[in-house]
Amino acid sequence: MKRFTALFLITVFTMSCGGTPEDESTGRLASHLNFYNWSYYIGETTISDFQDMTGVRVRYDNYSSNEEVLARLQAGVSGYDVVVPSDYMVEVMISLGLLRPLNHDNLPNIIHMDPRFMGLPFDPENRYSIPYQWGSAGIGVNTARIPDFEESWGLLWDERYSGRISMLDDMRSGLVPALKLLGYSVNTTSEQELEEALDLMIQQKPIVKAYTSDTYIDLLKSGDVWIAYGWSGDIYQVARDNPDIRFFIPQEGTYLWVDNMVIPQKAPSPYTAEVFMNYIMDPEVSAGITNATWYASPNSNATDYIRPEITGDPSIYLSDEILDRSEFLQDVGEQTRLYERIWSRLKSH
């Protein structure tokens, strides 16, 4: 068994005497845990190892956008114990009272987390969230079909590749290429700037094969698309099996994200959720997720267990130059409605 097993079992034994009031009443872990996460976003044995060590059965469901998770929680869906929203969405969920505060006494592995990804503006005391993975958005290209190209968001508007381009189906990340091409912030609240971005996206729409945040991996694998706007780890997963696939971050810059583990306010097993979150923060477990997904780990002590081709890739563990040209998505408050209208107009055009 891996080294983390014994340490983790000691932690579980110690914590089983405490926890939230609901779990204290049973004095043991729940029999099941419901984990709601993005597609293709888990290690090969992450869940099975947890199940073997604890006896807790994990139901693992997927979603394709932050807004999908938000809608389900707002609708009162109460079956999820752990979900993994992105940075700006954590802030939204906190403001709406949808998340349960964490008991840090049940999270001793928090000592392994990189300080750069703790205490971020969307949850400055990490009262509600713990980093899961981080990364960036960019473009995946099938170089067998397109051997020469400029590393710019403008590639997504190249009419020579009509019907071979996929775009993310998400109102915030979906507008990033147009905003960056125009030289605007990905967090703009200017109606004029967003209208300009919409015009650019409408010009592009006839050459787009699909707007998708989950199936573009399959489209890139099959060759149905040659250019895919997507998240770094997703595209690297395709590139492992097809060396013709190359990922790059456009010269105009991109947006950065940190996905975070949170516990919904109505979670049926919050203590078991914290045990699971603590398990994910074990350096070897976190490294296993990175090795499978090719997304960067926010765990400082996971580096020794991560494949060197991942830690050494400047498109995954970003250079200072790229970081300087990039931004985190932020909650835009009431202007979220403006983004919703802009995106709806694009999709219905």
Long-range contacts (C-beta under 8 A, 24 or more apart in sequence): 2-49, 2-284, 3-284, 4-282, 4-283, 4-284, 4-285, 5-49, 5-53, 7-282, 8-53, 8-278, 8-279, 8-282, 9-53, 11-108, 11-109, 11-275, 11-278, 12-53, 12-54, 12-275, 15-105, 15-106, 15-271, 15-274, 15-275, 15-278, 18-103, 18-105, 18-106, 19-103, 19-106, 19-270, 19-271, 19-274, 20-103, 20-270, 20-271, 20-274, 22-269, 22-270, 22-271, 23-269, 23-270, 23-271, 23-272, 24-271, 29-54, 29-55, 29-56, 29-269, 29-271, 29-272, 29-275, 30-56, 30-81, 30-268, 30-269, 30-271, 30-272, 31-55, 31-56, 31-57, 32-56, 32-57, 32-58, 32-59, 32-269, 33-57, 33-58, 33-59, 33-81, 33-82, 33-269, 33-272, 33-273, 33-276, 34-58, 34-59, 34-61, 34-79, 34-80, 34-81, 34-82, 34-268, 34-269, 35-59, 35-60, 35-61, 35-80, 35-81, 35-82, 35-83, 35-276, 36-61, 36-62, 36-63, 36-69, 36-80, 36-82, 36-83, 36-84, 37-61, 37-62, 37-63, 37-82, 37-83, 37-84, 38-62, 38-63, 38-64, 38-84, 38-259, 39-63, 39-64, 39-214, 40-217, 40-233, 40-234, 40-237, 40-293, 41-84, 41-133, 41-233, 41-259, 41-289, 41-293, 41-295, 42-289, 42-292, 42-293, 43-285, 43-288, 43-289, 43-291, 43-292, 43-293, 44-288, 44-292, 45-288, 46-280, 46-285, 46-288, 46-289, 46-292, 49-285, 50-276, 50-279, 53-279, 54-275, 56-272, 56-275, 56-276, 58-276, 62-214, 64-169, 64-212, 64-213, 64-214, 65-169, 65-170, 65-213, 66-170, 66-172, 67-170, 67-171, 70-98, 73-98, 73-264, 74-98, 76-266, 77-266, 78-264, 78-266, 78-267, 78-268, 79-268, 80-264, 80-267, 81-263, 81-264, 81-267, 81-268, 81-269, 81-270, 81-272, 81-273, 81-276, 82-261, 82-262, 82-263, 82-267, 82-273, 82-276, 82-277, 83-261, 83-262, 83-264, 84-132, 84-259, 84-260, 84-261, 84-262, 85-259, 85-260, 85-262, 86-257, 86-258, 86-259, 86-260, 86-329, 87-120, 87-122, 87-257, 87-258, 87-259, 87-260, 87-328, 87-329, 87-330, 88-122, 88-172, 88-328, 88-329, 88-330, 88-331, 88-332, 89-331, 90-122, 90-123, 90-128, 90-129, 90-260, 90-262, 91-121, 91-122, 91-123, 91-330, 91-331, 92-331, 92-336, 93-128, 93-262, 94-122, 94-123, 94-128, 95-331, 97-265, 98-264, 98-265, 99-128, 99-129, 99-262, 99-263, 99-264, 99-265, 100-128, 100-262, 100-263, 100-264, 100-265, 100-267, 100-270, 101-127, 101-128, 102-126, 102-127, 102-128, 102-129, 102-130, 102-263, 102-274, 102-277, 103-271, 103-274, 106-271, 106-274, 106-275, 106-278, 107-274, 107-277, 107-278, 107-281, 108-278, 109-278, 109-279, 109-281, 109-282, 110-278, 110-281, 112-281, 112-282, 112-283, 112-286, 112-299, 112-300, 112-301, 112-302, 113-281, 113-298, 113-299, 113-300, 114-298, 114-299, 114-300, 115-300, 116-298, 117-258, 117-298, 120-258, 120-328, 121-330, 122-330, 122-331, 123-260, 128-262, 128-263, 129-260, 129-261, 129-262, 130-260, 130-261, 130-262, 130-277, 130-280, 130-281, 131-258, 131-259, 131-260, 131-261, 131-298, 132-258, 132-259, 132-260, 132-261, 132-280, 132-289, 132-298, 133-233, 133-258, 133-259, 133-289, 133-290, 133-293, 133-295, 133-296, 133-297, 133-298, 134-256, 134-257, 134-258, 134-259, 134-295, 134-296, 134-297, 134-298, 135-231, 135-232, 135-233, 135-256, 135-257, 135-295, 135-296, 135-316, 136-231, 136-232, 136-249, 136-254, 136-255, 136-256, 136-257, 136-315, 136-318, 136-322, 136-326, 137-168, 137-173, 137-176, 137-229, 137-230, 137-231, 137-232, 137-254, 137-255, 137-257, 138-229, 138-230, 138-232, 138-235, 138-247, 138-248, 138-249, 138-250, 138-254, 138-315, 139-227, 139-228, 139-229, 139-230, 139-247, 139-248, 139-250, 140-220, 140-227, 140-228, 140-230, 140-234, 140-235, 140-238, 140-239, 140-245, 140-246, 140-247, 141-226, 141-227, 141-245, 141-246, 141-247, 141-248, 142-220, 142-223, 142-225, 142-226, 142-227, 142-242, 142-244, 142-245, 143-244, 143-245, 143-246, 144-244, 145-223, 145-226, 145-244, 146-226, 146-227, 150-251, 151-248, 151-249, 151-250, 151-251, 152-181, 152-250, 152-251, 152-252, 153-177, 153-178, 153-180, 153-181, 153-250, 153-252, 154-181, 155-227, 155-250, 156-204, 156-227, 156-229, 157-181, 157-200, 157-203, 157-204, 157-207, 158-207, 158-227, 159-207, 161-207, 161-226, 161-227, 162-206, 162-207, 163-207, 163-209, 164-209, 164-224, 164-225, 164-226, 164-227, 165-204, 165-207, 165-208, 165-209, 165-225, 165-226, 165-227, 165-228, 165-229, 166-208, 166-209, 166-210, 166-211, 166-212, 166-216, 166-219, 166-220, 166-225, 166-227, 166-228, 166-229, 166-230, 167-204, 167-208, 167-210, 167-211, 167-212, 167-229, 168-211, 168-212, 168-213, 168-216, 168-229, 168-230, 169-211, 169-212, 169-213, 170-213, 171-339, 171-340, 171-342, 171-343, 172-329, 172-339, 173-213, 173-255, 173-329, 174-201, 174-211, 174-343, 174-346, 175-201, 175-339, 175-342, 175-343, 176-254, 176-255, 177-229, 177-250, 178-204, 180-250, 180-252, 180-253, 180-254, 181-252, 183-252, 185-327, 186-255, 186-327, 186-329, 187-327, 187-329, 187-330, 187-332, 189-332, 189-333, 189-335, 189-338, 191-338, 194-338, 194-339, 194-342, 195-342, 197-342, 198-342, 198-345, 198-346, 201-346, 202-346, 202-349, 205-346, 205-349, 211-347, 220-245, 231-295, 232-294, 232-295, 232-315, 232-316, 233-293, 233-294, 233-295, 233-316, 236-294, 236-316, 237-293, 237-294, 240-294, 247-315, 248-315, 249-315, 249-318, 249-322, 249-326, 251-325, 252-325, 253-322, 253-325, 253-326, 253-327, 254-322, 254-325, 254-326, 255-326, 255-327, 255-328, 255-329, 256-318, 256-323, 256-326, 256-327, 256-328, 257-328, 257-329, 258-298, 258-328
